[in-house]
Amino acid sequence: MTPATALLSSILAMGGLHFFMVVWLYVSRLTAMKKAGITYDNATWAAMRKLPNWALNPAANYNNLTEAPPLFYAVTLTIVLLGQADRLFVGLAWTYVLLRIAHSLWQALINIIAVRVVLFGASWLVLGVMIARSAWLLI
């Protein structure tokens, strides 16, 4: 597999994580709504906020995946399009993906904020290194 292909594969992996989390969101939320007697006809924001954490956390993580990961997609595509793909970028990209998977699972299942902040911060650090290195290679 070429470095460019490996980088593009990391984007697909992030897309897979995003899809997995939206399925988890729907299954958990619909299950919790049914248990709470909430239907589409009587669903309100106030009622939905009272759902248990096991139903709210996957939705919160799904929303979180719409924030930083799109920048990862853009940066990764830029690296490939600029012809900068190499083994270091591949390692960084896949490290980012693994940190985001860990962050998603942690937020959805356990959600102890102190650990989540470290995972989130580490993923941003990796993304920052990708951005800075790509910019440096342009100079």
VMD Tcl script that builds the backbone (N, CA, C; Angstrom):
set m [mol new atoms 417]
animate dup $m
set s [atomselect $m all]
$s set {name element resname resid chain x y z} {
  {N N MET 1 A 0.854 -1.177 0.000}
  {CA C MET 1 A 0.000 0.000 0.000}
  {C C MET 1 A 0.902 1.243 0.000}
  {N N THR 2 A 0.618 2.164 -0.868}
  {CA C THR 2 A 1.409 3.395 -0.928}
  {C C THR 2 A 1.042 4.301 0.245}
  {N N PRO 3 A 1.929 5.228 0.606}
  {CA C PRO 3 A 1.575 6.175 1.667}
  {C C PRO 3 A 0.294 6.962 1.359}
  {N N ALA 4 A 0.108 7.347 0.108}
  {CA C ALA 4 A -1.109 8.089 -0.254}
  {C C ALA 4 A -2.350 7.230 -0.020}
  {N N THR 5 A -2.290 5.980 -0.401}
  {CA C THR 5 A -3.422 5.072 -0.187}
  {C C THR 5 A -3.676 4.861 1.297}
  {N N ALA 6 A -2.619 4.720 2.070}
  {CA C ALA 6 A -2.769 4.535 3.519}
  {C C ALA 6 A -3.383 5.774 4.159}
  {N N LEU 7 A -2.998 6.962 3.687}
  {CA C LEU 7 A -3.597 8.189 4.213}
  {C C LEU 7 A -5.079 8.271 3.862}
  {N N LEU 8 A -5.400 7.969 2.615}
  {CA C LEU 8 A -6.806 8.007 2.213}
  {C C LEU 8 A -7.621 6.951 2.964}
  {N N SER 9 A -7.004 5.817 3.272}
  {CA C SER 9 A -7.690 4.780 4.053}
  {C C SER 9 A -8.022 5.275 5.457}
  {N N SER 10 A -7.170 6.135 6.013}
  {CA C SER 10 A -7.461 6.675 7.348}
  {C C SER 10 A -8.718 7.543 7.321}
  {N N ILE 11 A -8.942 8.220 6.211}
  {CA C ILE 11 A -10.174 9.007 6.068}
  {C C ILE 11 A -11.382 8.074 6.053}
  {N N LEU 12 A -11.265 6.967 5.339}
  {CA C LEU 12 A -12.368 5.993 5.306}
  {C C LEU 12 A -12.616 5.411 6.686}
  {N N ALA 13 A -11.547 5.169 7.441}
  {CA C ALA 13 A -11.715 4.648 8.802}
  {C C ALA 13 A -12.464 5.654 9.672}
  {N N MET 14 A -12.120 6.930 9.560}
  {CA C MET 14 A -12.849 7.953 10.320}
  {C C MET 14 A -14.302 8.005 9.884}
  {N N GLY 15 A -14.555 7.873 8.595}
  {CA C GLY 15 A -15.933 7.822 8.106}
  {C C GLY 15 A -16.677 6.630 8.680}
  {N N GLY 16 A -15.982 5.501 8.788}
  {CA C GLY 16 A -16.583 4.313 9.397}
  {C C GLY 16 A -16.930 4.544 10.856}
  {N N LEU 17 A -16.038 5.234 11.575}
  {CA C LEU 17 A -16.327 5.566 12.974}
  {C C LEU 17 A -17.557 6.465 13.062}
  {N N HIS 18 A -17.619 7.443 12.200}
  {CA C HIS 18 A -18.758 8.366 12.198}
  {C C HIS 18 A -20.065 7.597 11.933}
  {N N PHE 19 A -20.035 6.694 10.957}
  {CA C PHE 19 A -21.226 5.896 10.653}
  {C C PHE 19 A -21.601 5.002 11.831}
  {N N PHE 20 A -20.606 4.349 12.439}
  {CA C PHE 20 A -20.854 3.495 13.596}
  {C C PHE 20 A -21.533 4.281 14.715}
  {N N MET 21 A -21.054 5.505 14.957}
  {CA C MET 21 A -21.615 6.313 16.043}
  {C C MET 21 A -23.038 6.780 15.732}
  {N N VAL 22 A -23.368 7.043 14.473}
  {CA C VAL 22 A -24.738 7.455 14.169}
  {C C VAL 22 A -25.692 6.272 14.350}
  {N N VAL 23 A -25.244 5.073 14.017}
  {CA C VAL 23 A -26.078 3.890 14.259}
  {C C VAL 23 A -26.264 3.697 15.760}
  {N N TRP 24 A -25.193 3.813 16.530}
  {CA C TRP 24 A -25.260 3.686 17.987}
  {C C TRP 24 A -26.202 4.745 18.556}
  {N N LEU 25 A -26.093 5.962 18.056}
  {CA C LEU 25 A -26.965 7.057 18.490}
  {C C LEU 25 A -28.435 6.669 18.311}
  {N N TYR 26 A -28.794 6.235 17.112}
  {CA C TYR 26 A -30.191 5.912 16.839}
  {C C TYR 26 A -30.684 4.725 17.667}
  {N N VAL 27 A -29.893 3.680 17.742}
  {CA C VAL 27 A -30.327 2.499 18.495}
  {C C VAL 27 A -30.512 2.841 19.974}
  {N N SER 28 A -29.544 3.522 20.559}
  {CA C SER 28 A -29.649 3.837 21.991}
  {C C SER 28 A -30.761 4.839 22.262}
  {N N ARG 29 A -30.872 5.858 21.429}
  {CA C ARG 29 A -31.893 6.875 21.659}
  {C C ARG 29 A -33.301 6.297 21.481}
  {N N LEU 30 A -33.512 5.542 20.435}
  {CA C LEU 30 A -34.846 4.971 20.217}
  {C C LEU 30 A -35.209 3.973 21.317}
  {N N THR 31 A -34.230 3.204 21.775}
  {CA C THR 31 A -34.479 2.272 22.880}
  {C C THR 31 A -34.849 3.030 24.146}
  {N N ALA 32 A -34.103 4.075 24.455}
  {CA C ALA 32 A -34.376 4.868 25.659}
  {C C ALA 32 A -35.713 5.590 25.558}
  {N N MET 33 A -36.025 6.089 24.372}
  {CA C MET 33 A -37.317 6.768 24.191}
  {C C MET 33 A -38.473 5.800 24.436}
  {N N LYS 34 A -38.326 4.601 23.910}
  {CA C LYS 34 A -39.382 3.595 24.088}
  {C C LYS 34 A -39.561 3.276 25.568}
  {N N LYS 35 A -38.447 3.078 26.288}
  {CA C LYS 35 A -38.515 2.784 27.721}
  {C C LYS 35 A -39.126 3.931 28.511}
  {N N ALA 36 A -38.895 5.171 28.059}
  {CA C ALA 36 A -39.411 6.352 28.767}
  {C C ALA 36 A -40.813 6.742 28.313}
  {N N GLY 37 A -41.366 6.014 27.346}
  {CA C GLY 37 A -42.702 6.331 26.853}
  {C C GLY 37 A -42.744 7.578 25.983}
  {N N ILE 38 A -41.619 7.929 25.407}
  {CA C ILE 38 A -41.552 9.104 24.536}
  {C C ILE 38 A -41.756 8.644 23.099}
  {N N THR 39 A -42.687 9.274 22.433}
  {CA C THR 39 A -42.932 8.983 21.017}
  {C C THR 39 A -42.560 10.215 20.204}
  {N N TYR 40 A -42.584 10.060 18.906}
  {CA C TYR 40 A -42.299 11.216 18.054}
  {C C TYR 40 A -43.340 12.315 18.262}
  {N N ASP 41 A -44.549 11.920 18.620}
  {CA C ASP 41 A -45.625 12.906 18.817}
  {C C ASP 41 A -45.447 13.726 20.087}
  {N N ASN 42 A -44.859 13.134 21.130}
  {CA C ASN 42 A -44.729 13.867 22.393}
  {C C ASN 42 A -43.274 14.185 22.753}
  {N N ALA 43 A -42.355 13.997 21.804}
  {CA C ALA 43 A -40.936 14.262 22.075}
  {C C ALA 43 A -40.685 15.769 22.124}
  {N N THR 44 A -40.052 16.199 23.185}
  {CA C THR 44 A -39.638 17.593 23.324}
  {C C THR 44 A -38.166 17.595 23.734}
  {N N TRP 45 A -37.505 18.737 23.604}
  {CA C TRP 45 A -36.115 18.825 24.039}
  {C C TRP 45 A -36.008 18.537 25.528}
  {N N ALA 46 A -36.971 19.018 26.284}
  {CA C ALA 46 A -36.937 18.790 27.738}
  {C C ALA 46 A -37.026 17.297 28.050}
  {N N ALA 47 A -37.899 16.586 27.360}
  {CA C ALA 47 A -38.037 15.144 27.583}
  {C C ALA 47 A -36.785 14.396 27.134}
  {N N MET 48 A -36.225 14.798 26.014}
  {CA C MET 48 A -35.051 14.108 25.485}
  {C C MET 48 A -33.831 14.308 26.397}
  {N N ARG 49 A -33.704 15.466 27.011}
  {CA C ARG 49 A -32.576 15.729 27.909}
  {C C ARG 49 A -32.643 14.869 29.170}
  {N N LYS 50 A -33.814 14.307 29.461}
  {CA C LYS 50 A -33.970 13.470 30.649}
  {C C LYS 50 A -33.642 12.000 30.380}
  {N N LEU 51 A -33.282 11.687 29.138}
  {CA C LEU 51 A -32.911 10.304 28.827}
  {C C LEU 51 A -31.631 9.946 29.573}
  {N N PRO 52 A -31.405 8.662 29.827}
  {CA C PRO 52 A -30.190 8.250 30.560}
  {C C PRO 52 A -28.924 8.523 29.745}
  {N N ASN 53 A -27.819 8.605 30.466}
  {CA C ASN 53 A -26.532 8.900 29.815}
  {C C ASN 53 A -26.173 7.895 28.731}
  {N N TRP 54 A -26.547 6.631 28.910}
  {CA C TRP 54 A -26.201 5.639 27.892}
  {C C TRP 54 A -26.873 5.945 26.556}
  {N N ALA 55 A -27.916 6.768 26.579}
  {CA C ALA 55 A -28.564 7.188 25.337}
  {C C ALA 55 A -28.086 8.564 24.887}
  {N N LEU 56 A -27.685 9.410 25.823}
  {CA C LEU 56 A -27.247 10.765 25.482}
  {C C LEU 56 A -25.784 10.817 25.021}
  {N N ASN 57 A -24.935 10.007 25.627}
  {CA C ASN 57 A -23.500 10.081 25.322}
  {C C ASN 57 A -23.160 9.749 23.867}
  {N N PRO 58 A -23.746 8.718 23.255}
  {CA C PRO 58 A -23.438 8.485 21.831}
  {C C PRO 58 A -23.849 9.667 20.946}
  {N N ALA 59 A -24.940 10.328 21.280}
  {CA C ALA 59 A -25.363 11.499 20.502}
  {C C ALA 59 A -24.379 12.650 20.679}
  {N N ALA 60 A -23.903 12.837 21.898}
  {CA C ALA 60 A -22.921 13.886 22.151}
  {C C ALA 60 A -21.637 13.592 21.374}
  {N N ASN 61 A -21.240 12.324 21.325}
  {CA C ASN 61 A -20.029 11.989 20.590}
  {C C ASN 61 A -20.229 12.166 19.096}
  {N N TYR 62 A -21.392 11.800 18.591}
  {CA C TYR 62 A -21.669 12.000 17.167}
  {C C TYR 62 A -21.510 13.484 16.820}
  {N N ASN 63 A -22.069 14.354 17.655}
  {CA C ASN 63 A -21.923 15.793 17.422}
  {C C ASN 63 A -20.454 16.193 17.461}
  {N N ASN 64 A -19.701 15.614 18.379}
  {CA C ASN 64 A -18.283 15.912 18.496}
  {C C ASN 64 A -17.523 15.504 17.233}
  {N N LEU 65 A -17.961 14.430 16.597}
  {CA C LEU 65 A -17.310 13.967 15.372}
  {C C LEU 65 A -17.571 14.880 14.179}
  {N N THR 66 A -18.492 15.815 14.317}
  {CA C THR 66 A -18.736 16.760 13.223}
  {C C THR 66 A -17.904 18.028 13.395}
  {N N GLU 67 A -17.055 18.071 14.413}
  {CA C GLU 67 A -16.250 19.256 14.682}
  {C C GLU 67 A -14.830 19.097 14.124}
  {N N ALA 68 A -13.921 18.471 14.839}
  {CA C ALA 68 A -12.509 18.376 14.417}
  {C C ALA 68 A -12.268 17.404 13.252}
  {N N PRO 69 A -12.915 16.254 13.188}
  {CA C PRO 69 A -12.601 15.327 12.095}
  {C C PRO 69 A -12.736 15.899 10.678}
  {N N PRO 70 A -13.684 16.782 10.379}
  {CA C PRO 70 A -13.680 17.344 9.022}
  {C C PRO 70 A -12.377 18.085 8.680}
  {N N LEU 71 A -11.751 18.711 9.679}
  {CA C LEU 71 A -10.453 19.332 9.442}
  {C C LEU 71 A -9.408 18.251 9.148}
  {N N PHE 72 A -9.491 17.132 9.869}
  {CA C PHE 72 A -8.595 16.005 9.586}
  {C C PHE 72 A -8.762 15.542 8.142}
  {N N TYR 73 A -10.009 15.436 7.688}
  {CA C TYR 73 A -10.245 15.017 6.299}
  {C C TYR 73 A -9.572 15.986 5.334}
  {N N ALA 74 A -9.775 17.280 5.562}
  {CA C ALA 74 A -9.209 18.297 4.667}
  {C C ALA 74 A -7.682 18.282 4.691}
  {N N VAL 75 A -7.106 18.185 5.866}
  {CA C VAL 75 A -5.643 18.172 5.989}
  {C C VAL 75 A -5.071 16.934 5.311}
  {N N THR 76 A -5.681 15.794 5.546}
  {CA C THR 76 A -5.187 14.552 4.957}
  {C C THR 76 A -5.274 14.588 3.432}
  {N N LEU 77 A -6.394 15.065 2.918}
  {CA C LEU 77 A -6.527 15.193 1.461}
  {C C LEU 77 A -5.504 16.181 0.907}
  {N N THR 78 A -5.271 17.272 1.609}
  {CA C THR 78 A -4.285 18.260 1.176}
  {C C THR 78 A -2.895 17.647 1.112}
  {N N ILE 79 A -2.547 16.871 2.129}
  {CA C ILE 79 A -1.238 16.212 2.143}
  {C C ILE 79 A -1.084 15.297 0.931}
  {N N VAL 80 A -2.122 14.535 0.633}
  {CA C VAL 80 A -2.067 13.638 -0.531}
  {C C VAL 80 A -1.974 14.453 -1.820}
  {N N LEU 81 A -2.806 15.482 -1.956}
  {CA C LEU 81 A -2.817 16.282 -3.188}
  {C C LEU 81 A -1.517 17.051 -3.405}
  {N N LEU 82 A -0.851 17.434 -2.329}
  {CA C LEU 82 A 0.434 18.122 -2.449}
  {C C LEU 82 A 1.591 17.165 -2.696}
  {N N GLY 83 A 1.298 15.867 -2.687}
  {CA C GLY 83 A 2.344 14.879 -2.915}
  {C C GLY 83 A 3.272 14.721 -1.722}
  {N N GLN 84 A 2.784 15.051 -0.525}
  {CA C GLN 84 A 3.604 14.976 0.684}
  {C C GLN 84 A 3.447 13.661 1.441}
  {N N ALA 85 A 2.608 12.776 0.960}
  {CA C ALA 85 A 2.338 11.532 1.684}
  {C C ALA 85 A 3.623 10.751 1.911}
  {N N ASP 86 A 3.866 10.413 3.175}
  {CA C ASP 86 A 5.007 9.574 3.516}
  {C C ASP 86 A 4.646 8.758 4.757}
  {N N ARG 87 A 5.577 7.933 5.199}
  {CA C ARG 87 A 5.286 7.028 6.319}
  {C C ARG 87 A 4.994 7.785 7.615}
  {N N LEU 88 A 5.652 8.927 7.820}
  {CA C LEU 88 A 5.394 9.700 9.039}
  {C C LEU 88 A 3.966 10.232 9.043}
  {N N PHE 89 A 3.520 10.778 7.914}
  {CA C PHE 89 A 2.133 11.245 7.842}
  {C C PHE 89 A 1.146 10.094 8.019}
  {N N VAL 90 A 1.470 8.945 7.478}
  {CA C VAL 90 A 0.599 7.767 7.651}
  {C C VAL 90 A 0.496 7.416 9.134}
  {N N GLY 91 A 1.631 7.383 9.813}
  {CA C GLY 91 A 1.620 7.082 11.244}
  {C C GLY 91 A 0.835 8.102 12.038}
  {N N LEU 92 A 1.005 9.372 11.707}
  {CA C LEU 92 A 0.252 10.424 12.393}
  {C C LEU 92 A -1.248 10.288 12.136}
  {N N ALA 93 A -1.607 10.056 10.899}
  {CA C ALA 93 A -3.030 9.948 10.548}
  {C C ALA 93 A -3.688 8.783 11.277}
  {N N TRP 94 A -3.029 7.650 11.274}
  {CA C TRP 94 A -3.618 6.493 11.935}
  {C C TRP 94 A -3.606 6.634 13.458}
  {N N THR 95 A -2.624 7.357 13.986}
  {CA C THR 95 A -2.642 7.664 15.415}
  {C C THR 95 A -3.848 8.531 15.732}
  {N N TYR 96 A -4.118 9.513 14.878}
  {CA C TYR 96 A -5.297 10.371 15.053}
  {C C TYR 96 A -6.565 9.507 15.063}
  {N N VAL 97 A -6.686 8.618 14.089}
  {CA C VAL 97 A -7.874 7.758 13.992}
  {C C VAL 97 A -8.028 6.917 15.261}
  {N N LEU 98 A -6.944 6.304 15.721}
  {CA C LEU 98 A -7.029 5.468 16.924}
  {C C LEU 98 A -7.401 6.290 18.158}
  {N N LEU 99 A -6.855 7.497 18.265}
  {CA C LEU 99 A -7.233 8.366 19.387}
  {C C LEU 99 A -8.701 8.757 19.310}
  {N N ARG 100 A -9.213 9.004 18.119}
  {CA C ARG 100 A -10.627 9.370 17.983}
  {C C ARG 100 A -11.538 8.167 18.267}
  {N N ILE 101 A -11.112 6.973 17.899}
  {CA C ILE 101 A -11.890 5.779 18.241}
  {C C ILE 101 A -11.920 5.628 19.761}
  {N N ALA 102 A -10.757 5.756 20.398}
  {CA C ALA 102 A -10.698 5.646 21.860}
  {C C ALA 102 A -11.565 6.722 22.506}
  {N N HIS 103 A -11.498 7.943 21.991}
  {CA C HIS 103 A -12.302 9.047 22.521}
  {C C HIS 103 A -13.792 8.741 22.376}
  {N N SER 104 A -14.194 8.250 21.220}
  {CA C SER 104 A -15.608 7.947 20.981}
  {C C SER 104 A -16.113 6.860 21.921}
  {N N LEU 105 A -15.353 5.787 22.035}
  {CA C LEU 105 A -15.768 4.703 22.923}
  {C C LEU 105 A -15.800 5.173 24.374}
  {N N TRP 106 A -14.790 5.929 24.776}
  {CA C TRP 106 A -14.740 6.438 26.144}
  {C C TRP 106 A -15.939 7.340 26.420}
  {N N GLN 107 A -16.223 8.273 25.512}
  {CA C GLN 107 A -17.331 9.196 25.731}
  {C C GLN 107 A -18.667 8.471 25.759}
  {N N ALA 108 A -18.846 7.512 24.887}
  {CA C ALA 108 A -20.127 6.817 24.804}
  {C C ALA 108 A -20.342 5.836 25.953}
  {N N LEU 109 A -19.278 5.217 26.446}
  {CA C LEU 109 A -19.430 4.167 27.444}
  {C C LEU 109 A -19.141 4.600 28.882}
  {N N ILE 110 A -18.102 5.383 29.089}
  {CA C ILE 110 A -17.650 5.693 30.449}
  {C C ILE 110 A -17.807 7.181 30.760}
  {N N ASN 111 A -17.267 8.007 29.901}
  {CA C ASN 111 A -17.409 9.466 29.920}
  {C C ASN 111 A -16.871 10.144 31.177}
  {N N ILE 112 A -15.760 9.644 31.695}
  {CA C ILE 112 A -15.061 10.381 32.741}
  {C C ILE 112 A -14.302 11.493 32.022}
  {N N ILE 113 A -14.646 12.733 32.339}
  {CA C ILE 113 A -14.173 13.881 31.578}
  {C C ILE 113 A -12.646 13.995 31.578}
  {N N ALA 114 A -11.992 13.740 32.704}
  {CA C ALA 114 A -10.536 13.907 32.780}
  {C C ALA 114 A -9.819 13.053 31.728}
  {N N VAL 115 A -10.265 11.844 31.522}
  {CA C VAL 115 A -9.647 10.961 30.527}
  {C C VAL 115 A -10.032 11.412 29.132}
  {N N ARG 116 A -11.275 11.782 28.963}
  {CA C ARG 116 A -11.749 12.232 27.649}
  {C C ARG 116 A -10.989 13.463 27.169}
  {N N VAL 117 A -10.697 14.375 28.069}
  {CA C VAL 117 A -9.951 15.583 27.716}
  {C C VAL 117 A -8.554 15.221 27.217}
  {N N VAL 118 A -7.919 14.244 27.855}
  {CA C VAL 118 A -6.580 13.821 27.431}
  {C C VAL 118 A -6.646 13.211 26.028}
  {N N LEU 119 A -7.623 12.342 25.781}
  {CA C LEU 119 A -7.762 11.727 24.456}
  {C C LEU 119 A -8.044 12.776 23.390}
  {N N PHE 120 A -8.936 13.705 23.705}
  {CA C PHE 120 A -9.286 14.766 22.768}
  {C C PHE 120 A -8.077 15.659 22.491}
  {N N GLY 121 A -7.393 16.051 23.565}
  {CA C GLY 121 A -6.212 16.896 23.414}
  {C C GLY 121 A -5.102 16.215 22.631}
  {N N ALA 122 A -4.899 14.940 22.882}
  {CA C ALA 122 A -3.867 14.193 22.159}
  {C C ALA 122 A -4.201 14.112 20.673}
  {N N SER 123 A -5.473 13.917 20.344}
  {CA C SER 123 A -5.846 13.864 18.932}
  {C C SER 123 A -5.612 15.212 18.259}
  {N N TRP 124 A -5.904 16.298 18.974}
  {CA C TRP 124 A -5.644 17.636 18.421}
  {C C TRP 124 A -4.151 17.883 18.269}
  {N N LEU 125 A -3.354 17.396 19.193}
  {CA C LEU 125 A -1.907 17.550 19.089}
  {C C LEU 125 A -1.397 16.857 17.824}
  {N N VAL 126 A -1.863 15.642 17.586}
  {CA C VAL 126 A -1.459 14.906 16.389}
  {C C VAL 126 A -1.896 15.663 15.129}
  {N N LEU 127 A -3.120 16.148 15.122}
  {CA C LEU 127 A -3.612 16.902 13.966}
  {C C LEU 127 A -2.791 18.182 13.781}
  {N N GLY 128 A -2.456 18.832 14.872}
  {CA C GLY 128 A -1.626 20.030 14.799}
  {C C GLY 128 A -0.253 19.747 14.199}
  {N N VAL 129 A 0.331 18.619 14.575}
  {CA C VAL 129 A 1.623 18.222 14.010}
  {C C VAL 129 A 1.478 17.979 12.506}
  {N N MET 130 A 0.395 17.344 12.107}
  {CA C MET 130 A 0.160 17.110 10.675}
  {C C MET 130 A 0.079 18.434 9.925}
  {N N ILE 131 A -0.667 19.377 10.482}
  {CA C ILE 131 A -0.825 20.683 9.832}
  {C C ILE 131 A 0.521 21.408 9.760}
  {N N ALA 132 A 1.226 21.471 10.886}
  {CA C ALA 132 A 2.497 22.193 10.928}
  {C C ALA 132 A 3.536 21.557 10.003}
  {N N ARG 133 A 3.599 20.241 10.011}
  {CA C ARG 133 A 4.595 19.566 9.154}
  {C C ARG 133 A 4.284 19.778 7.687}
  {N N SER 134 A 3.015 19.689 7.314}
  {CA C SER 134 A 2.646 19.912 5.920}
  {C C SER 134 A 2.975 21.344 5.489}
  {N N ALA 135 A 2.679 22.294 6.361}
  {CA C ALA 135 A 3.001 23.697 6.048}
  {C C ALA 135 A 4.520 23.881 5.937}
  {N N TRP 136 A 5.285 23.253 6.835}
  {CA C TRP 136 A 6.740 23.353 6.817}
  {C C TRP 136 A 7.309 22.797 5.511}
  {N N LEU 137 A 6.736 21.704 5.044}
  {CA C LEU 137 A 7.223 21.097 3.789}
  {C C LEU 137 A 6.947 21.969 2.577}
  {N N LEU 138 A 6.014 22.907 2.696}
  {CA C LEU 138 A 5.731 23.817 1.586}
  {C C LEU 138 A 6.754 24.939 1.470}
  {N N ILE 139 A 7.461 25.176 2.574}
  {CA C ILE 139 A 8.418 26.296 2.585}
  {C C ILE 139 A 9.653 25.946 1.763}
}
mol reanalyze $m
mol bondsrecalc $m
mol representation Tube
mol addrep $m
